[in-house]
Amino acid sequence: MQLQCMASMRVAWLCTALVASLAGLGLMPATATLASAQTIRSGYLCCNAWTYNDWISDINYHYDGSKLLRAGLPIRATEEARNSFKVIVGGKARWLGNDYSRSMSHESFLRRYIVREDPKRAIETFDPFTQDAIHRLRVMPGMTKDQVAMAIGYPVANYTPSLKRRTWQYWLDRSSQVDIVFDKNQRVTALRGEWIAVKRVAYLPPEKAIASAQTRLNELSLDAGEVDGFYGPATRKAVLKFQEQIGLPAHGYLNTATLRALGIKIDGTREESVQAQEQNLRLPSAMMPTAALTALKEIFDR
């Protein structure tokens, strides 16, 4: 429906009031302004986000044909509809859709996705492995809530009503759920869900870094298996043993803290690790606890 308004102030006022009334009745989209070029909010895209047919959904599904919009892209909202905002991002007009977070106010929803500070500046200060994880839309233990959001977006309010919760629930598609679990310091401690879903977001370092870690673990008599850059069962078990031996959280992931302790850089080169040097890393001959192996299998095996 288009309303043809005369150029007088009275008619313009009546026209605006009629638009608002029709919007309230659900007969047409509620717009924040009759001039769609007016900026409601501007800043930077909070997170890596997928767009499909110019629709950016808060659920952030990745479909065939989707285009990735990187965290930190300049973005401005120019128009507000009932459950979406028209935005200019990535060089074109798109719609930012509130599909699964409608318990949030429009203002709160918009503040979540359009931020004042450029996330790229923060990302530049992170360690190389965390930067790599965010670039690849991946998550690993030790990442903060902000870093997780930059990597894979925010969880929708329907399933995670408050970001203060210790578990953020994500749906990668209609049947694939992953829970990101945080500790009291708001850092990731676990990724939970079926492995077919978890492996879509779990971070693994580059092959050169994995191969270097395998070499180091074998030097420590932890039996990481063949040095091939593949993160298989033998390497996972060796990593878990290493973490248990030096007092790191024992989750089996090659995350930043573990790689630092091993003295591994992201390009696969080695550096001396004070922590590794100072620890006696020879494990006792007893087998790992069954509970630890079971937990590891639940996370990784397939």
C-alpha positions as CSV (number, residue, x, y, z in Angstrom):
1,M,0.0,0.0,0.0
2,Q,1.3,3.4,-0.9
3,L,-0.1,6.6,0.6
4,Q,0.0,9.7,-1.5
5,C,0.5,12.6,0.9
6,M,0.1,16.3,-0.1
7,A,2.8,18.7,0.8
8,S,0.9,20.5,3.6
9,M,1.9,19.9,7.2
10,R,-1.6,18.9,8.2
11,V,-2.0,16.3,5.5
12,A,1.5,15.0,6.1
13,W,0.7,14.6,9.8
14,L,-2.5,12.7,9.1
15,C,-0.6,10.6,6.6
16,T,2.0,9.6,9.2
17,A,-0.7,8.9,11.8
18,L,-2.5,6.7,9.3
19,V,0.7,4.7,8.5
20,A,1.2,4.1,12.2
21,S,-2.4,3.0,12.7
22,L,-2.2,0.6,9.8
23,A,1.1,-0.8,11.1
24,G,-0.5,-1.3,14.5
25,L,-3.3,-3.3,12.9
26,G,-0.7,-5.4,11.0
27,L,-1.9,-4.1,7.7
28,M,1.4,-2.8,6.6
29,P,5.0,-2.8,7.9
30,A,5.8,-0.3,10.7
31,T,8.5,1.9,9.4
32,A,10.7,4.1,11.7
33,T,10.6,6.8,9.1
34,L,8.9,7.7,5.8
35,A,12.3,8.5,4.4
36,S,14.1,5.1,4.3
37,A,17.5,6.8,3.8
38,Q,17.4,8.1,7.4
39,T,19.9,6.3,9.6
40,I,18.4,4.6,12.7
41,R,21.7,3.2,14.0
42,S,25.1,2.9,12.4
43,G,28.4,1.1,13.4
44,Y,29.9,-2.2,12.7
45,L,28.6,-5.7,12.2
46,C,29.1,-7.5,15.5
47,C,29.8,-11.0,14.2
48,N,30.4,-13.2,11.3
49,A,26.9,-13.6,9.7
50,W,25.4,-15.5,6.8
51,T,23.1,-13.7,4.3
52,Y,20.8,-15.6,2.0
53,N,18.7,-13.8,-0.6
54,D,19.6,-10.6,1.2
55,W,18.1,-11.8,4.5
56,I,20.4,-12.0,7.6
57,S,18.6,-14.1,10.1
58,D,19.5,-14.1,13.8
59,I,19.6,-17.9,13.7
60,N,22.5,-17.6,11.3
61,Y,21.9,-20.8,9.3
62,H,24.4,-21.5,6.5
63,Y,22.6,-22.6,3.3
64,D,24.0,-23.5,0.0
65,G,24.3,-20.1,-1.8
66,S,24.7,-18.1,1.4
67,K,27.2,-15.3,1.5
68,L,29.4,-14.6,4.5
69,L,29.5,-11.1,5.9
70,R,32.5,-10.7,8.2
71,A,32.5,-9.2,11.6
72,G,33.5,-5.5,11.5
73,L,31.8,-4.6,8.2
74,P,30.4,-1.1,8.4
75,I,26.6,-1.3,8.7
76,R,23.7,1.1,9.1
77,A,20.0,0.5,9.7
78,T,17.8,2.8,7.6
79,E,14.3,1.3,8.2
80,E,12.4,-0.6,10.8
81,A,9.7,-3.1,10.0
82,R,7.7,-5.3,12.4
83,N,10.4,-8.0,12.9
84,S,13.3,-6.8,10.8
85,F,15.5,-3.8,9.9
86,K,16.6,-2.7,6.5
87,V,20.4,-2.3,6.6
88,I,23.1,-1.2,4.3
89,V,26.1,-3.7,4.7
90,G,28.5,-5.2,2.3
91,G,27.8,-2.6,-0.3
92,K,24.1,-3.3,-0.6
93,A,20.7,-3.1,1.1
94,R,19.7,-6.2,3.0
95,W,17.3,-7.1,5.8
96,L,18.4,-8.1,9.3
97,G,15.7,-10.4,10.6
98,N,14.6,-11.0,14.1
99,D,13.3,-14.5,13.5
100,Y,13.9,-16.2,16.8
101,S,14.6,-13.4,19.3
102,R,11.3,-11.6,19.5
103,S,11.3,-11.4,23.3
104,M,13.9,-8.7,22.8
105,S,13.0,-5.1,22.2
106,H,13.8,-3.7,18.8
107,E,16.3,-1.4,20.3
108,S,18.1,-4.2,22.2
109,F,18.1,-6.4,19.1
110,L,19.6,-3.7,17.0
111,R,22.3,-2.9,19.6
112,R,23.3,-6.5,19.7
113,Y,24.1,-6.7,16.0
114,I,25.2,-3.1,15.2
115,V,28.0,-2.2,17.6
116,R,29.8,1.1,18.0
117,E,33.4,-0.3,18.2
118,D,34.9,-2.2,15.2
119,P,35.3,-5.8,16.2
120,K,38.3,-6.1,13.9
121,R,40.3,-3.9,16.3
122,A,39.7,-6.3,19.1
123,I,40.4,-9.4,16.9
124,E,43.8,-7.9,16.1
125,T,44.7,-8.1,19.8
126,F,43.9,-11.8,20.2
127,D,46.4,-14.6,20.0
128,P,46.9,-16.1,16.5
129,F,45.0,-19.2,17.2
130,T,41.9,-17.3,18.4
131,Q,42.2,-15.0,15.4
132,D,42.3,-18.1,13.1
133,A,39.3,-19.6,14.9
134,I,37.2,-16.5,14.4
135,H,38.2,-16.2,10.8
136,R,37.1,-19.8,10.2
137,L,33.9,-19.5,12.2
138,R,35.1,-21.9,14.8
139,V,35.1,-22.2,18.6
140,M,37.5,-23.8,21.1
141,P,37.9,-24.0,24.9
142,G,39.4,-20.8,26.4
143,M,37.6,-18.4,24.1
144,T,35.5,-15.7,25.7
145,K,31.8,-15.0,25.1
146,D,32.7,-12.0,23.0
147,Q,35.1,-14.1,20.9
148,V,32.5,-16.8,20.4
149,A,29.9,-14.3,19.3
150,M,32.4,-12.8,16.8
151,A,33.0,-16.2,15.4
152,I,29.6,-17.7,15.0
153,G,27.1,-15.0,16.1
154,Y,24.9,-14.7,19.2
155,P,22.6,-17.5,20.3
156,V,18.9,-16.6,19.6
157,A,16.8,-15.4,22.6
158,N,14.2,-18.1,22.1
159,Y,16.8,-20.7,23.3
160,T,19.2,-18.6,25.3
161,P,17.1,-15.8,26.9
162,S,20.0,-14.2,28.6
163,L,23.6,-14.0,27.5
164,K,24.6,-14.2,31.2
165,R,23.8,-17.9,31.1
166,R,26.6,-20.4,31.4
167,T,25.3,-22.3,28.4
168,W,24.7,-20.8,25.0
169,Q,22.5,-23.0,22.7
170,Y,23.0,-22.8,19.0
171,W,21.1,-24.5,16.2
172,L,23.2,-24.9,13.0
173,D,20.1,-26.1,11.1
174,R,16.7,-27.5,12.1
175,S,18.2,-30.7,13.5
176,S,21.8,-29.8,14.6
177,Q,22.2,-28.4,18.1
178,V,25.4,-27.4,19.8
179,D,25.7,-26.1,23.3
180,I,28.7,-23.9,24.1
181,V,29.4,-24.2,27.9
182,F,31.3,-21.4,29.8
183,D,33.0,-21.4,33.2
184,K,32.6,-18.8,35.9
185,N,35.1,-16.6,34.1
186,Q,33.0,-16.7,30.9
187,R,35.4,-18.8,29.0
188,V,34.5,-21.9,26.9
189,T,35.0,-25.1,28.7
190,A,33.1,-27.5,26.5
191,L,31.2,-28.0,23.2
192,R,28.3,-30.4,23.7
193,G,26.1,-32.1,21.2
194,E,26.2,-34.8,18.6
195,W,29.6,-35.1,16.9
196,I,28.2,-34.4,13.5
197,A,27.1,-31.0,14.7
198,V,30.0,-30.3,17.1
199,K,32.6,-30.9,14.4
200,R,31.0,-28.1,12.3
201,V,32.1,-25.5,14.9
202,A,35.0,-27.1,16.8
203,Y,38.3,-25.5,16.0
204,L,41.4,-27.4,14.9
205,P,44.7,-25.6,14.2
206,P,46.4,-25.7,10.8
207,E,48.0,-29.0,9.8
208,K,51.5,-27.7,10.4
209,A,50.7,-26.8,13.9
210,I,49.1,-30.2,14.6
211,A,52.2,-31.9,13.1
212,S,54.5,-29.9,15.3
213,A,52.3,-30.7,18.3
214,Q,52.5,-34.4,17.5
215,T,56.3,-34.2,17.3
216,R,56.5,-32.6,20.7
217,L,54.0,-35.0,22.3
218,N,56.1,-37.9,21.0
219,E,59.2,-36.4,22.3
220,L,57.5,-36.4,25.7
221,S,56.7,-40.1,25.3
222,L,52.9,-39.4,25.1
223,D,52.5,-41.4,21.9
224,A,50.6,-39.1,19.6
225,G,51.1,-41.5,16.7
226,E,52.3,-40.8,13.2
227,V,53.3,-37.2,12.6
228,D,50.9,-36.5,9.8
229,G,49.0,-33.3,10.8
230,F,45.8,-35.3,11.3
231,Y,44.1,-34.9,14.6
232,G,43.1,-38.6,15.1
233,P,42.4,-40.7,18.2
234,A,46.0,-41.2,19.1
235,T,46.8,-37.5,19.0
236,R,43.6,-36.7,21.0
237,K,44.5,-39.1,23.7
238,A,48.1,-37.8,23.9
239,V,46.7,-34.2,24.2
240,L,44.4,-35.2,27.0
241,K,47.3,-36.9,28.9
242,F,49.4,-33.8,28.4
243,Q,46.7,-31.6,29.7
244,E,46.1,-33.8,32.8
245,Q,49.8,-34.0,33.5
246,I,50.5,-30.2,33.6
247,G,47.2,-29.2,35.2
248,L,45.4,-27.7,32.2
249,P,41.6,-28.3,31.7
250,A,41.5,-31.8,30.3
251,H,39.1,-31.6,27.3
252,G,41.3,-33.0,24.5
253,Y,41.2,-29.9,22.3
254,L,44.4,-28.4,20.9
255,N,43.5,-25.0,22.0
256,T,45.6,-21.9,22.6
257,A,46.6,-22.7,26.2
258,T,47.7,-26.3,25.2
259,L,49.6,-25.2,22.1
260,R,51.4,-22.5,24.1
261,A,52.3,-25.1,26.8
262,L,53.7,-27.3,24.0
263,G,55.6,-24.3,22.5
264,I,53.8,-24.4,19.2
265,K,53.2,-21.4,16.9
266,I,50.4,-21.2,14.4
267,D,52.8,-21.7,11.5
268,G,54.1,-24.9,13.0
269,T,57.4,-23.6,14.2
270,R,58.5,-24.3,17.8
271,E,59.3,-22.0,20.7
272,E,60.5,-22.9,24.1
273,S,57.7,-23.4,26.6
274,V,58.7,-22.6,30.2
275,Q,55.7,-24.6,31.4
276,A,56.7,-27.7,29.4
277,Q,60.3,-27.4,30.5
278,E,59.5,-27.1,34.2
279,Q,57.1,-30.0,34.3
280,N,57.9,-33.7,34.6
281,L,55.8,-34.9,31.7
282,R,56.4,-38.6,31.9
283,L,53.1,-40.3,32.7
284,P,52.7,-43.2,35.0
285,S,52.1,-46.6,33.4
286,A,48.5,-46.7,34.7
287,M,45.8,-46.3,32.0
288,M,43.7,-43.2,31.8
289,P,40.5,-43.2,33.9
290,T,37.6,-44.7,32.0
291,A,35.5,-41.6,32.7
292,A,38.0,-39.4,30.9
293,L,38.1,-41.7,27.9
294,T,34.3,-41.8,27.8
295,A,34.1,-38.0,27.9
296,L,36.6,-37.7,25.1
297,K,34.8,-40.2,22.9
298,E,31.5,-38.3,23.4
299,I,33.2,-35.2,22.1
300,F,35.3,-36.5,19.3
301,D,34.7,-40.0,18.1
302,R,32.9,-40.8,14.9
